[in-house]
Every structure is written in C-alpha cells, then in structure tokens.
Amino acid sequence: MAKEFDKYSYYKESVQNPEGDVDFYLKTYKQIRKKKPVSLREDFCGTFAISCAWVKLDKSFEAYAIDLDKEPLEYGKKNYLPQLKAEEQSRLHVYNKNVLDKKLPSTDICVAVNFSYYLFKKRNELLKYFKNAYEHVNKDGIFIIDCFGGGQCQAAIEEETIHKDFSYYWDQVNFNPITNEAEFYIHFKLKGQKKMEKLFYYDWRMWTIPELREILIEAGFKKTTVYWEGTNSKGEGNGEFTPTEKGEECDSWIAYVVAEK
Ligand SMILES: C[S@@+](CC[C@H](N)C(=O)[O-])C[C@H]1O[C@@H](n2cnc3c(N)ncnc32)[C@H](O)[C@@H]1O
C-alpha cells in the first residue's frame, strides 16, 4: 500500500520556522520587560512545533500548547515530541482545548500565529478571544499575534514556491472587499507526481492592523506595538522585524502586533 502523504511535514518545511519564531518572542519580551520570560502559551498550536522549539531554548522554559483538533496534536506527539530530550518533554504541556476556554494556563508570553485567529470573523468574537488572552497573560506578560496583507492579498491568486523536491502552493481563492473575507488552500506537488490539492483550507477575515490594535486595547491591553519586516537587496522580506509606526506599501507583507498587559 502506498505510504500516506505526510502533509504536516511539507507544511512545516514550507511555512514554519519555529526556531526563528521563538528567538523573536524571547528577544521581544526581554526588550520590553528587561528580564527573561519563563512560560510560553502557543494558541492554535496545531502540531506544536513552536512549543518544542521554546523548551529547547532554556532549561527553565515551560511551554503550553493549545488546540481544538486532536489530529495535529497527535501528529506532534508522534513526530516532534520524541525528538526532544525527556527533560525537555517534561516542560511541554499539550492541551486539547478551545482557546476560548476560561481555564487555560497563564503565561509570560502568549502567541497566536500563522494568522489562526483570522477564523474569528465577527468583531465581538475576536474581542472575546483577545479578552481571554488578556486574562491569561501574567502580570508583565505580552501577547503576540501576526497578520498579513497588501494589495496582492485582495485578489484571487495562486503562488507557487519551488523547493528542492516539491512545490508549495498558497492559493487564495477569493476576496470579498465588503466583508474583507477570503478563502485559501494549500496544495503540494512532489517532483514527478500529480499535484495534491486542498490539503489545508482556511476561511478567514483579513483583519487590518488598526482594527487589531483597537480591539487589543478594548480587551484590556495597555499598549500595542507593530513590528514590521525589513527588506533585503531584492526587495523581499528579510525576516527581521522591528518596531515602527510607518509601514511600506508592499504587494504583500507580514507583521507582528505585540500587546503589553
Ligand atoms: C492555521 S492552523 C495553525 C496551526 C499552527 N499554529 C501552525 O502554524 O502549524 C489553525 C489551528 O487552529 C486550531 N483551532 C481552530 N479553532 C480553535 C479554537 N477555538 N481553539 C483552539 N484551537 C483552534 C485548528 O485545529 C488548527 O490546528
């Protein structure tokens, strides 16, 4: 029987950079709070690759990973957890829970990344989630979310990224300017094989940065800061995010919003 296609491993290679992500969280917390954090909560964690990278950073670090869906959690337990030392595993806690649950672990840093919270399409729903995040961030804690946009994200477009042995496709199916809603698929094509379509699906509202900042303040956070990505010599994102109030009109951009309790 043909081996089942391991969509999470291709997803990780295409869109995730857990080591880079945790470096940014640690650096940002230290810059803002002038001390070292201990605990990280990864909301919408999927296969909890970020939590795995967090516990590897420091012997005192604890990670709490939250997801509603057992499937990616089981994948992480089977494939990523065994790559950690026993001692690192003991500092990683996985919860099959809703991020809206009132009883979640409180941490120094809470992150909601890969735009997962875009699934809350109504302002009230997003406010409810941000309020719950606020309640569960420690005193002196920070909440980090990412977001994306730009003219290219306001139209149907399929983008192919070619890797050594496969192609990754980010397929935006539509964009409704009245609601700012859009649907997306991820497809993969292994070299010499048929394209495998619709392996991941997202139905999102494309929240704007000013909306997000207003809702975070309404949820209780004292201050928000936008971290904008720098560009390399080719005009592409260089993976370095710095605080600013002035972005560039790129066709497509990614940014972080960091909210302080
Ligand atoms: C876009 S995926 C991101 C997964 C992960 N952050 C990553 O990059 O691999 C969104 C995840 O959010 C989870 N999810 C959706 N609604 C949720 C909720 N209300 N509470 C917890 N997890 C939820 C889904 O099960 C899915 O694993």
The ligand as a MOL file (V3000), in Angstrom:
LIG
                    3D

  0  0  0     0  0            999 V3000
M  V30 BEGIN CTAB
M  V30 COUNTS 27 29 0 0 0
M  V30 BEGIN ATOM
M  V30 1 C -3.8740 27.7310 10.6950 0
M  V30 2 S -3.7580 26.3100 11.7830 0 CHG=1
M  V30 3 C -2.2640 26.7910 12.5650 0
M  V30 4 C -1.5800 25.7360 13.3180 0
M  V30 5 C -0.1990 26.1310 13.8600 0
M  V30 6 N -0.1810 27.4260 14.5100 0
M  V30 7 C 0.8020 26.0340 12.7830 0
M  V30 8 O 1.2890 27.0020 12.2720 0
M  V30 9 O 1.0770 24.9000 12.4050 0 CHG=-1
M  V30 10 C -5.0460 26.6640 12.9160 0
M  V30 11 C -5.2110 25.7030 14.0830 0
M  V30 12 O -6.1570 26.2700 14.9800 0
M  V30 13 C -6.9430 25.2430 15.5500 0
M  V30 14 N -8.1660 25.8570 16.1040 0
M  V30 15 C -9.2090 26.4000 15.4140 0
M  V30 16 N -10.1160 26.9430 16.2760 0
M  V30 17 C -9.6270 26.7550 17.5250 0
M  V30 18 C -10.0770 27.0980 18.8290 0
M  V30 19 N -11.2220 27.7670 19.0020 0
M  V30 20 N -9.3290 26.7190 19.8970 0
M  V30 21 C -8.1640 26.0450 19.7180 0
M  V30 22 N -7.6730 25.7130 18.5180 0
M  V30 23 C -8.3900 26.0460 17.4210 0
M  V30 24 C -7.1400 24.2650 14.4190 0
M  V30 25 O -7.4490 22.9810 14.9020 0
M  V30 26 C -5.7760 24.3420 13.7090 0
M  V30 27 O -4.9080 23.3410 14.1920 0
M  V30 END ATOM
M  V30 BEGIN BOND
M  V30 1 1 1 2
M  V30 2 1 2 3
M  V30 3 1 2 10
M  V30 4 1 3 4
M  V30 5 1 4 5
M  V30 6 1 5 6
M  V30 7 1 5 7
M  V30 8 2 7 8
M  V30 9 1 7 9
M  V30 10 1 10 11
M  V30 11 1 11 12
M  V30 12 1 11 26
M  V30 13 1 12 13
M  V30 14 1 13 14
M  V30 15 1 13 24
M  V30 16 1 14 15
M  V30 17 1 14 23
M  V30 18 2 15 16
M  V30 19 1 16 17
M  V30 20 1 17 18
M  V30 21 2 17 23
M  V30 22 1 18 19
M  V30 23 2 18 20
M  V30 24 1 20 21
M  V30 25 2 21 22
M  V30 26 1 22 23
M  V30 27 1 24 25
M  V30 28 1 24 26
M  V30 29 1 26 27
M  V30 END BOND
M  V30 END CTAB
M  END
